[in-house]
Amino acid sequence: MSTESLDGKEETGVNALLKFCYNKRTGEVLGRNGSSWAKVGFFYLVFYACLALFWAGMLKLFMATIDYEKPKWSMEESLIGLSPGLAYRPAARLEKIDSTLIHFRPGVNASYHHWAKDIEQFLKPYQEAYNTRSDCRSIPTRNCPFAVNVADNICGPNFGYDTGSPCVLIKLNRVFNWKPNTYKSLDDIRNGLTKYVNHKPIEPTVKNRDLTSGEGLIAIQCEGENSLDREKLGAIEYWPRQGFPAEYYPYTNQKDYLAPFVLVKFNRITKNTVVNIECTAFDKNIKINRYDREGSVKFELLVDE
Protein backbone atom coordinates (compact mmCIF):
# COMPACT_ATOMS: atom_id res chain seq x y z
CA MET A 1 0.00 0.00 0.00
CA SER A 2 1.39 3.42 -0.96
CA THR A 3 0.11 6.97 -1.49
CA GLU A 4 1.63 10.32 -2.46
CA SER A 5 2.24 13.01 0.15
CA LEU A 6 1.88 16.77 -0.41
CA ASP A 7 5.53 17.11 -1.41
CA GLY A 8 5.09 14.42 -4.09
CA LYS A 9 6.88 11.66 -2.23
CA GLU A 10 5.20 8.29 -2.03
CA GLU A 11 4.18 7.23 1.48
CA THR A 12 4.48 3.61 2.58
CA GLY A 13 3.82 1.42 5.60
CA VAL A 14 1.93 2.79 8.60
CA ASN A 15 1.67 6.31 7.17
CA ALA A 16 0.00 4.99 4.04
CA LEU A 17 -2.45 2.91 6.14
CA LEU A 18 -3.35 5.89 8.34
CA LYS A 19 -3.86 8.08 5.28
CA PHE A 20 -6.13 5.44 3.74
CA CYS A 21 -8.21 5.31 6.94
CA TYR A 22 -8.55 9.08 6.98
CA ASN A 23 -7.21 11.54 4.42
CA LYS A 24 -7.07 15.01 5.96
CA ARG A 25 -6.52 16.71 2.60
CA THR A 26 -9.57 15.20 0.81
CA GLY A 27 -11.71 14.26 3.84
CA GLU A 28 -12.02 10.68 2.60
CA VAL A 29 -12.57 7.76 5.01
CA LEU A 30 -11.45 4.35 3.75
CA GLY A 31 -11.10 5.77 0.28
CA ARG A 32 -14.62 7.29 0.10
CA ASN A 33 -15.97 10.75 0.77
CA GLY A 34 -19.25 11.47 2.59
CA SER A 35 -21.37 11.49 -0.58
CA SER A 36 -19.99 8.13 -1.71
CA TRP A 37 -20.60 6.54 1.69
CA ALA A 38 -24.17 7.91 1.73
CA LYS A 39 -24.93 6.32 -1.66
CA VAL A 40 -23.47 2.97 -0.64
CA GLY A 41 -25.32 3.04 2.70
CA PHE A 42 -28.63 3.92 1.02
CA PHE A 43 -28.18 1.08 -1.50
CA TYR A 44 -27.56 -1.55 1.17
CA LEU A 45 -30.35 -0.20 3.35
CA VAL A 46 -32.85 -0.65 0.52
CA PHE A 47 -31.32 -3.99 -0.52
CA TYR A 48 -31.52 -5.61 2.94
CA ALA A 49 -34.94 -4.10 3.61
CA CYS A 50 -36.28 -5.75 0.44
CA LEU A 51 -34.52 -9.00 1.34
CA ALA A 52 -36.07 -8.98 4.84
CA LEU A 53 -39.53 -8.26 3.43
CA PHE A 54 -39.16 -11.10 0.91
CA TRP A 55 -38.20 -13.67 3.57
CA ALA A 56 -40.90 -12.40 5.94
CA GLY A 57 -43.46 -12.90 3.18
CA MET A 58 -42.18 -16.39 2.38
CA LEU A 59 -42.20 -17.33 6.08
CA LYS A 60 -45.75 -16.00 6.46
CA LEU A 61 -46.84 -18.01 3.42
CA PHE A 62 -45.14 -21.14 4.78
CA MET A 63 -46.67 -20.75 8.25
CA ALA A 64 -50.11 -20.43 6.67
CA THR A 65 -49.78 -23.99 5.39
CA ILE A 66 -49.01 -25.45 8.86
CA ASP A 67 -51.71 -27.06 10.98
CA TYR A 68 -50.78 -26.88 14.67
CA GLU A 69 -53.11 -29.77 15.51
CA LYS A 70 -51.80 -32.36 13.07
CA PRO A 71 -48.90 -32.86 10.63
CA LYS A 72 -49.40 -31.85 7.02
CA TRP A 73 -48.15 -35.22 5.80
CA SER A 74 -48.99 -38.41 7.68
CA MET A 75 -49.20 -42.15 7.16
CA GLU A 76 -48.37 -43.16 3.57
CA GLU A 77 -47.74 -39.53 2.59
CA SER A 78 -45.01 -39.04 5.23
CA LEU A 79 -41.40 -40.17 5.39
CA ILE A 80 -42.22 -42.24 8.49
CA GLY A 81 -44.70 -44.34 6.56
CA LEU A 82 -47.50 -46.60 7.73
CA SER A 83 -45.63 -48.77 10.20
CA PRO A 84 -44.44 -47.47 13.59
CA GLY A 85 -41.13 -48.65 14.98
CA LEU A 86 -40.12 -49.75 18.45
CA ALA A 87 -37.84 -47.93 20.86
CA TYR A 88 -36.39 -48.76 24.24
CA ARG A 89 -35.21 -47.09 27.43
CA PRO A 90 -32.82 -46.59 29.18
CA ALA A 91 -31.06 -44.49 26.59
CA ALA A 92 -27.28 -44.44 26.34
CA ARG A 93 -25.19 -41.68 27.87
CA LEU A 94 -24.57 -38.66 25.64
CA GLU A 95 -20.91 -39.55 25.15
CA LYS A 96 -21.98 -42.98 23.84
CA ILE A 97 -25.22 -41.97 22.17
CA ASP A 98 -24.84 -44.48 19.31
CA SER A 99 -24.28 -47.43 21.64
CA THR A 100 -27.03 -50.02 22.22
CA LEU A 101 -25.15 -51.79 25.04
CA ILE A 102 -26.57 -51.65 28.57
CA HIS A 103 -23.59 -52.52 30.78
CA PHE A 104 -23.54 -52.47 34.58
CA ARG A 105 -22.45 -54.27 37.73
CA PRO A 106 -25.12 -55.12 40.34
CA GLY A 107 -24.47 -53.57 43.72
CA VAL A 108 -22.25 -50.82 42.32
CA ASN A 109 -24.40 -47.69 42.23
CA ALA A 110 -22.08 -45.76 39.94
CA SER A 111 -22.34 -48.43 37.24
CA TYR A 112 -26.14 -48.65 37.11
CA HIS A 113 -27.30 -45.24 38.37
CA HIS A 114 -27.64 -43.77 34.86
CA TRP A 115 -29.76 -46.68 33.58
CA ALA A 116 -32.16 -46.68 36.53
CA LYS A 117 -32.42 -42.87 36.60
CA ASP A 118 -33.24 -42.67 32.89
CA ILE A 119 -36.21 -45.03 33.24
CA GLU A 120 -37.33 -43.25 36.40
CA GLN A 121 -37.36 -39.88 34.63
CA PHE A 122 -39.24 -41.31 31.67
CA LEU A 123 -41.95 -42.78 33.92
CA LYS A 124 -42.42 -39.71 36.12
CA PRO A 125 -45.23 -38.17 33.96
CA TYR A 126 -47.07 -41.52 34.02
CA GLN A 127 -47.09 -41.69 37.80
CA GLU A 128 -48.16 -38.05 38.05
CA ALA A 129 -51.02 -38.69 35.62
CA TYR A 130 -52.11 -41.76 37.59
CA ASN A 131 -52.10 -39.83 40.85
CA THR A 132 -54.12 -36.90 39.49
CA ARG A 133 -56.51 -38.53 36.99
CA SER A 134 -58.61 -40.83 39.15
CA ASP A 135 -61.30 -40.96 36.45
CA CYS A 136 -58.91 -42.83 34.16
CA ARG A 137 -57.86 -45.61 36.54
CA SER A 138 -60.87 -47.87 36.14
CA ILE A 139 -62.21 -47.02 32.68
CA PRO A 140 -59.41 -45.95 30.29
CA THR A 141 -60.59 -43.88 27.33
CA ARG A 142 -58.88 -42.32 24.34
CA ASN A 143 -58.79 -39.02 26.21
CA CYS A 144 -56.92 -40.56 29.15
CA PRO A 145 -53.20 -41.03 29.60
CA PHE A 146 -51.91 -44.57 29.93
CA ALA A 147 -53.35 -45.32 33.36
CA VAL A 148 -51.00 -47.54 35.36
CA ASN A 149 -49.56 -47.22 38.84
CA VAL A 150 -45.83 -47.18 38.09
CA ALA A 151 -45.10 -47.75 41.79
CA ASP A 152 -46.53 -51.29 41.45
CA ASN A 153 -44.14 -52.39 38.70
CA ILE A 154 -42.35 -55.76 38.96
CA CYS A 155 -38.85 -54.32 38.62
CA GLY A 156 -38.12 -52.89 42.06
CA PRO A 157 -36.87 -49.47 43.24
CA ASN A 158 -33.84 -49.45 40.92
CA PHE A 159 -35.61 -51.30 38.11
CA GLY A 160 -33.60 -54.43 38.86
CA TYR A 161 -30.20 -52.95 38.07
CA ASP A 162 -29.06 -53.26 41.67
CA THR A 163 -29.93 -56.97 41.79
CA GLY A 164 -28.80 -58.14 38.34
CA SER A 165 -32.34 -58.63 36.96
CA PRO A 166 -32.67 -55.46 34.84
CA CYS A 167 -35.84 -54.06 33.33
CA VAL A 168 -35.90 -52.47 29.89
CA LEU A 169 -38.82 -50.27 28.84
CA ILE A 170 -40.23 -50.88 25.35
CA LYS A 171 -42.53 -48.42 23.64
CA LEU A 172 -44.10 -47.92 20.23
CA ASN A 173 -43.04 -44.78 18.37
CA ARG A 174 -45.80 -42.29 17.73
CA VAL A 175 -47.26 -42.18 14.23
CA PHE A 176 -50.06 -39.66 13.86
CA ASN A 177 -53.45 -41.30 13.22
CA TRP A 178 -51.98 -44.82 13.00
CA LYS A 179 -54.60 -47.42 13.93
CA PRO A 180 -53.77 -50.93 15.09
CA ASN A 181 -55.31 -54.07 13.64
CA THR A 182 -54.63 -56.53 16.41
CA TYR A 183 -54.26 -60.29 16.29
CA LYS A 184 -56.93 -62.15 18.22
CA SER A 185 -55.14 -65.44 18.94
CA LEU A 186 -51.74 -67.13 18.93
CA ASP A 187 -52.66 -68.96 15.73
CA ASP A 188 -53.58 -65.61 14.19
CA ILE A 189 -50.09 -64.30 15.04
CA ARG A 190 -48.37 -67.42 13.68
CA ASN A 191 -50.25 -67.15 10.40
CA GLY A 192 -49.48 -63.44 10.16
CA LEU A 193 -45.75 -63.98 10.66
CA THR A 194 -45.50 -66.42 7.76
CA LYS A 195 -45.51 -63.57 5.22
CA TYR A 196 -42.30 -62.10 6.65
CA VAL A 197 -39.71 -64.37 5.04
CA ASN A 198 -36.83 -62.17 6.23
CA HIS A 199 -37.75 -62.56 9.89
CA LYS A 200 -36.42 -65.34 12.10
CA PRO A 201 -38.90 -68.04 13.18
CA ILE A 202 -40.58 -67.00 16.41
CA GLU A 203 -43.04 -68.78 18.66
CA PRO A 204 -45.35 -66.19 20.28
CA THR A 205 -45.80 -66.52 24.04
CA VAL A 206 -48.45 -63.88 24.72
CA LYS A 207 -51.60 -65.13 26.47
CA ASN A 208 -54.76 -65.49 24.39
CA ARG A 209 -56.82 -63.75 27.07
CA ASP A 210 -54.58 -60.66 26.74
CA LEU A 211 -55.07 -60.62 22.99
CA THR A 212 -58.84 -60.60 23.31
CA SER A 213 -59.26 -58.23 26.28
CA GLY A 214 -60.56 -54.71 25.68
CA GLU A 215 -60.01 -53.53 22.11
CA GLY A 216 -57.12 -55.94 21.68
CA LEU A 217 -53.38 -55.88 22.26
CA ILE A 218 -50.40 -54.92 20.11
CA ALA A 219 -48.36 -57.78 21.51
CA ILE A 220 -44.58 -57.67 21.89
CA GLN A 221 -42.05 -60.39 22.53
CA CYS A 222 -38.38 -60.16 23.51
CA GLU A 223 -35.95 -62.97 22.75
CA GLY A 224 -32.29 -63.64 22.27
CA GLU A 225 -31.20 -62.73 18.76
CA ASN A 226 -29.92 -66.26 18.13
CA SER A 227 -30.08 -69.65 19.86
CA LEU A 228 -26.99 -68.97 22.01
CA ASP A 229 -28.42 -65.66 23.20
CA ARG A 230 -31.72 -67.36 24.05
CA GLU A 231 -29.91 -69.85 26.26
CA LYS A 232 -28.20 -67.01 28.17
CA LEU A 233 -31.30 -64.88 28.57
CA GLY A 234 -33.21 -66.77 31.23
CA ALA A 235 -36.81 -66.10 32.23
CA ILE A 236 -38.62 -62.97 31.03
CA GLU A 237 -41.54 -61.09 32.62
CA TYR A 238 -43.68 -58.32 31.15
CA TRP A 239 -45.50 -55.53 32.98
CA PRO A 240 -48.27 -54.42 33.02
CA ARG A 241 -49.13 -56.59 30.00
CA GLN A 242 -47.21 -58.19 27.18
CA GLY A 243 -48.04 -55.45 24.74
CA PHE A 244 -49.74 -52.11 24.17
CA PRO A 245 -53.54 -51.86 24.67
CA ALA A 246 -55.21 -50.88 21.40
CA GLU A 247 -57.65 -48.51 23.15
CA TYR A 248 -54.88 -45.91 23.47
CA TYR A 249 -54.59 -45.58 19.70
CA PRO A 250 -54.71 -43.75 17.37
CA TYR A 251 -52.54 -40.88 18.52
CA THR A 252 -54.11 -37.64 17.26
CA ASN A 253 -52.27 -35.10 19.42
CA GLN A 254 -54.64 -35.59 22.35
CA LYS A 255 -54.05 -33.35 25.34
CA ASP A 256 -51.84 -34.96 28.01
CA TYR A 257 -51.35 -38.04 25.84
CA LEU A 258 -48.98 -40.68 27.22
CA ALA A 259 -48.16 -43.63 25.00
CA PRO A 260 -48.42 -47.15 26.44
CA PHE A 261 -45.22 -48.92 27.43
CA VAL A 262 -44.07 -52.34 28.58
CA LEU A 263 -41.42 -53.05 31.20
CA VAL A 264 -39.53 -56.21 30.29
CA LYS A 265 -37.70 -57.87 33.19
CA PHE A 266 -34.81 -60.22 32.45
CA ASN A 267 -34.43 -62.67 35.30
CA ARG A 268 -31.30 -64.80 35.77
CA ILE A 269 -29.47 -63.44 32.75
CA THR A 270 -26.03 -64.99 32.26
CA LYS A 271 -23.31 -62.82 33.77
CA ASN A 272 -20.08 -61.58 32.18
CA THR A 273 -21.25 -62.09 28.62
CA VAL A 274 -22.97 -59.86 26.07
CA VAL A 275 -26.50 -61.04 25.34
CA ASN A 276 -28.08 -59.75 22.11
CA ILE A 277 -31.82 -59.12 22.50
CA GLU A 278 -34.47 -58.42 19.89
CA CYS A 279 -38.00 -57.27 20.77
CA THR A 280 -40.72 -57.55 18.11
CA ALA A 281 -44.23 -56.09 17.90
CA PHE A 282 -47.13 -58.15 16.56
CA ASP A 283 -49.89 -56.31 14.72
CA LYS A 284 -51.37 -56.65 11.26
CA ASN A 285 -50.55 -53.00 10.58
CA ILE A 286 -46.91 -53.27 11.67
CA LYS A 287 -44.47 -54.47 9.06
CA ILE A 288 -41.63 -56.66 10.33
CA ASN A 289 -38.25 -56.41 8.62
CA ARG A 290 -35.29 -57.27 10.84
CA TYR A 291 -32.75 -55.92 8.33
CA ASP A 292 -34.37 -52.48 8.14
CA ARG A 293 -35.31 -52.56 11.86
CA GLU A 294 -39.02 -52.32 11.05
CA GLY A 295 -41.34 -53.60 13.74
CA SER A 296 -38.51 -54.54 16.10
CA VAL A 297 -35.70 -53.09 18.20
CA LYS A 298 -32.34 -54.55 19.23
CA PHE A 299 -30.05 -53.90 22.18
CA GLU A 300 -27.44 -55.74 24.24
CA LEU A 301 -27.18 -56.51 27.94
CA LEU A 302 -23.92 -57.08 29.79
CA VAL A 303 -24.19 -57.81 33.51
CA ASP A 304 -20.89 -58.07 35.38
CA GLU A 305 -20.46 -60.19 38.48
NUDREN-576415 format. One record per residue: x, y, z of N, C-alpha, C in turn. Coordinates in steps of 0.1 Angstrom, whole numbers, plus 2048, in hexadecimal, padded with zeros to 3 digits. Example, Ala and Ser with C-alpha at 12.3 -4.5 7.8 and 13.67 -1.06 7.14 Angstrom:
% NUDREN-576415
8847C784E87B7D384E8847DF84E8807EA8478897F584788180084F
END
This chain:
% NUDREN-576415
8097F480080080080080980C8008068167F780E8227F680582E7F180883A7F68018467F180B8517F080785C7E98108677E780D8727F28188777F881688280281688F7FA81489B8028138A87FC81F8AC7F482B8A77F98378AB7F283B8A27E68318997E38338907D783A8837DA83E8817E68458757EA83A86A7ED83D85E7E98348537EC83584E7FA82A84D80182A84880F82883980F82E83381982D82481A82A82082882781482B82680E83881B81484081E81784D81381C85680D82985281683284C81183F84880683E83D8098348338008328287F382C82E7F48238387E781D83D7DF8288447E683084C7DE83B8537D884584A7DF84883F7D98518357CE84B82E7CE83D82C7C38368257B783782F7B983583C7AE8358457A88438467B084D8467AA85B8467B486483F7B086A8347B887382C7B48828307BC8898377B989683C7B78A08307BF89E8257BF8A781A7B28A68127AD89A8107A089880879489581179689281E78B88F82678588182478D87881D78886B81A78A86182678185882878284E83278284082B78C83882C78E82C82578C82D81679183881179183A8037848407FD77A84380676E84980176B85680976585F80176086B80875286A80D74D87481473F87381A73486F81073587580472A8737FA72B8647F673785F7F37388517EF7338487F973784A80673284181172384281271D84E81070E84F81170784780770D8477FA70783F7EF7088307F271482C7F771581E7FA70C81980570B82281070381E81B6F481E8176F082780F6E282780A6DF81B8026E88177F96E680B7F16E47FE7FA6ED7FD8046EC7F080C6E07F18156DC7FD8196D07FE8216C47F981A6C37FE80D6B87F98056B97EB8026C57E67FF6C77D87FB6C37CF8066C87D18126C57C881D6B67C98226B17D58216A37D782469A7CF81B69D7CF80E6957C78046977B88076A47B480A6A77A680D69F7A181A69F7AA8246977A68306887A582E6837AE8266757AD8226717A181A67B79D81167879180967878581268278381B68277782467777782E67378383266778483B65A77F83465978382864D77F82064D77081D65976A81A65A75C81865775482565C75983065A75383D64B75384064575F83E63776084162F75683863275582B62C74C82262D73D82763A73A82B63D72D83063572983C63473384662D73085261E72F85061973584660B73484360772683F61171E83A60E71083660F70684161470B84D6167028596097008616066F48645FB6F186E6016EE87B5FE6F58866046F38935FE6E789A5F36E28955ED6D689B5F16C98955F66C98895FA6BC8836056BF87860D6B58756176B786A6116B985D6176C08546126C28466126B483F61D6AD84161E6A083A61F69584561668B84361668084D61367384561666884D61465A84861C65883B61565483061C65082462265D81D61D66882062367581A62F67A82163267582D63E67A83464A67183265667683766266E83666266384065A66484B65A65A85565364D84F64865084864164584263664084A63163484762562E84D62862685A63462285C63861886664061F87163B62087D64462588864F61C88C65A62289166561A8966646188A566E6108AA66F60E8B867B6168BE67A61A8CA6866218D168761B8DF69261E8E56946188F269B6238FB6996219086A06299126A561F91D6B16219236B862E9246C06319176C163E9156C964390A6D864490E6E16439046EF6449076F365290C6FF65291370465F91770866790A70867590C70A67D90071867A8FA72267790172F6748FB72F6678F472565F8F67246528EE7166518E871265C8E270465C8DE7006528D370A64D8CC7086438C17086358C670C6338D370D6268D87006208DC6FE6138DA6F260C8DE6F56028E97006038F07045FA8FA7016009086F95F89106F65FC91E6FF5F392770A5FA92C7145F39347155F89427145EF94C7155F395A7195E896371C5EB96F7205E19797165E398570E5D89887055D999370C5DC9A07065E49A870B5E89B57155F49B57195F89A97226049A771960F9A27156199AA70C6239A671162B99A71E62E99A72363698F72263098272162398172161C97471261B96F70861B9786FB61A9736F26269766F763097C6EF63C9806E96429736F16449696EC64A95D6E06439576E16359566D662D9506C962E9586CA62D9656BE62D96D6B863B96D6C164596E6BC65396E6B56579616BA6529566B46559496A56509486A364394C69663E94C68D64595669264896268B64F96C68665D96768E66496068A67195A68067095068166594767866393D66A66094266965994E65D65495365665F95C65D66996065867396964A67996564967D95863C68295463067895563466B95362966195462466096362D66096C62965F97A62166C97E62667797961E68497C61068397760F67E96A60267D9645F967396C5FF6689705F765E9785F26649855FB66C98C5F76729995EC67C9975EC68498C5E368F98B5D668C9835D668297A5CB67F9725C46729775BD6739825B66689885AB66297E5A666B97559B66696C5A065D9625AD65C9605B36549565B864695B5B76449685BD63896D5B562C96B5A862D96B59F62196959A62095B59862B95459262A94759A63293D5A562D9385AE63592F5A66389225A864591E5A26499115AD64F9095A96538FD5B36598F35B86678F85B066D9015B467A9065BC6799135BF66D9175C766A9235D56679205DE66B9295EC6669285EC65792C5F76509285F964292B5F864193A5EE63B93F5EA63B94E5F062E9555FC62F95A60262596260962B96E60962397861062898461F62398362862C97F63662897D63C62398A63762799563D6229A263B6149A463160D99D62F5FF99E6365F69946405FC98D6475F498364E5E89896525DF9816595D29866685D498766D5DF98467B5E19826835E498F67C5EB9986835EF9A56875FE9A468C6039AF68F6119B069A6169A76A360E9A36AE6119996AC60A98C6A060698969C5FF97D6A55F397B6A95EC9866B05E09856BF5E19826C45ED9806D25EE97D6DB5EC9896D55EE9956DD5EB9A16DE5DD9A46D55D599F6D55C69A26D95BD9976DC5C398B6E05BB97F6D55B59776C85BA97A6BD5B69726B75C296B6BD5C89616B95D595C6AC5D59556A65E195569A5E394D69D5ED9426985EA9366995F392B68B5F792768960492467C60992067B60991167060490C66E6038FE66160B8FB6626148F065761C8EC65661C8DD64A61F8D96476218CA64862F8C76506328BC6526408B86446468B36426538B56366598B163565B8A262A65789C62765A88E61966088E61866C88A60B67388B60166C8835F566988A5E96638845EB6548805F664E8855F86408825EF63888B5E862E8845DE62688B5E361788B5E26118975E66038975DC5FA8915E05EE88D5D75E38885DC5D788F5D75D489B5DE5CB8A45DA5BC8A05E45B48A45E15A58A35D95A18AF5D05978AC5C75928B65CA5858BD5D557E8B85D95728BD5E756F8BA5ED5658C15FB5618BD5FB55B8AF5F15548AB5F154E89D5F155A8935E95648975E857088E5F657688C5FE57789760B57D89661457488E61456789061C55E88961A55F87A60D55F87660A56186860E56E86260D57886A61158686662058786462857F86C63658086B63C57985F63457085963956884E63C57084163657C84063958483464658C83564C58C84165959384266558984166958783567357C83268158183868358D83A69059283E69059384D68658E85468658E86368958086869158087369457387968756C87E68755F87E67B55888467955B89266D55E89666A5628A465D55B8A965D5568B56525508BB64C55A8C56405608C263A56A8CB6375648D863956C8E36365678F062B56F8F76265798F161B5818F760F5798FA60857C9055FC5759095F05799005E856F8FC5DC5718F45D357B8FB5D157A9085C858390F5CC59190E5D959490D5DE5A190B5DB5A78FD5DC59E8F45D95A28E65CB5A68E45C25A08EB5B45A28E95AD5AC8F35B55B18FD5AF5BA9075AF5C89015A45CF9055A25DD9015A15DE8F25A85E78EC5A85E98DD5B35E18D65BA5D98DE5C55D18D95D25D58DE5DD5CE8DA5EA5D18DF5F45D18D35FD5DB8D26085DB8C96135D48D16145C68CF61C5BE8D762B5C18D46345BF8DD6425BF8DB6495B38E16545B08DC65C5A48E166A5A78E06725A58EB6805A68EB6875998EC6915978E469858A8E36A758D8E16AF5838E36BD5848DF6BE5848D06C758B8CA6C858D8BC6CB57F8B56D25778BB6D55698B56D355F8C06D55528BD6D35488C76DC5498D36E954D8D16F254E8DC6EE5598E56E95648E06E456F8E86D756B8F06CF5638EA6C355E8F06C65568FC6D154E8FB6D55469076DA54E9126E055990F6E656291A6DC56B9206D056D91A6C757791E6BF57492A6BC56892C6B45649386A556893769E56894269056B94268D57A94068257D93A67E58A93667058D93C66E59994266159D94665D5AA9406505AC93E64B5B99376415C09416425CD9416395D594A6355E29436295E694461D5E094A6175D59426195D59356155CA92C61F5C892161E5BD91A6285BA9106245C19036235CE9036205D58F76195E38FB6145EA8F060F5F78F26005F68EF5F75FA8F95E95F98F75E46028EB5DC5FC8E25D86038D65CF60F8D95C96108E55C061B8E75C76288E95D46288EA5DB6358EB5E063A8DD5DB6348D25DE6388C55D163B8BE5D16448B45DD64B8AE5E16578B65EE65B8B45F36678B95EF6738B05E767C8B55E36888AD5E66958B45F16958BB5F56A18C25EC6A48CE5E769A8D45DE69C8E05E56A38EB5DE6AC8F25E46B28FD5E86A99085F46AB90D5FA6A29185FB6949145FD6919075FE68490260C67D90760B67190C61666991061565C90961F65890261E64C8FA62064090361A63590061C62890862A62490862E61D91263C61791263B6099196466029176475F591E6555F49246555F09316625ED9386655DF9376705DC9316755CE92F6805CB93967D5C19426875BD94C68E5B194869C5B19486A45A69446A95A09516A45949556A858D9616B358395E6BC5829676C75789666CE5799586D15849546D95869486E858194A6EE57B9416FC57694370558294470E58194F71758C95272458B94972A59794873759894273759493372C59692D72C59391E72159C9187245A190C71A5A990570F5A18FF7035A59026F759E8FD6F05A78F46EE5A38E76E75AB8DD6D85A88DE6D05B28DF6C25B18E16BA5B88D66B05B28D16A75B88C76995B78CC6925C38CC6845C38D067C5C78C36715BF8C16695C08B565A5C38B96545CC8B16465CF8B363D5C78A96325C28AE6295BA8A661C5C28A361A5C789760D5CD89360C5CC8846005CB87F5FE5CA8716025D68696035E18706075EE86A6155F286D61D5E987262B5EB8756335E286C63B5E78636435DF85B6505DB8626545CF8606605C986766B5C785D6765CE85F6815CC85668E5CE85F6945C386369F5C386C6AB5CA8676AD5CA8596B95D18536B75E08536AB5E58516A85F38516A35F885F6A35EF86969F5F28776905F78776885F286E67A5F586E6735EB87866B5F08816635E888966A5E18956775E589667F5DF8A168A5E88A56905E58B169B5ED8B66A55E48BC6B25E78BB6BD5DF8C06C55E68CA6CA5DF8D46D35E58DE6DB5D98E46E55DD8EC6EE5D38F26EE5D59016EF5CA9096F05CB9176FD5C491B7055CB9247115C592A7115C893970F5BD94070E5BE94F71B5B89557235C095B72F5BB96272C5B596F7355AC9747335A698173B5AF98B
END
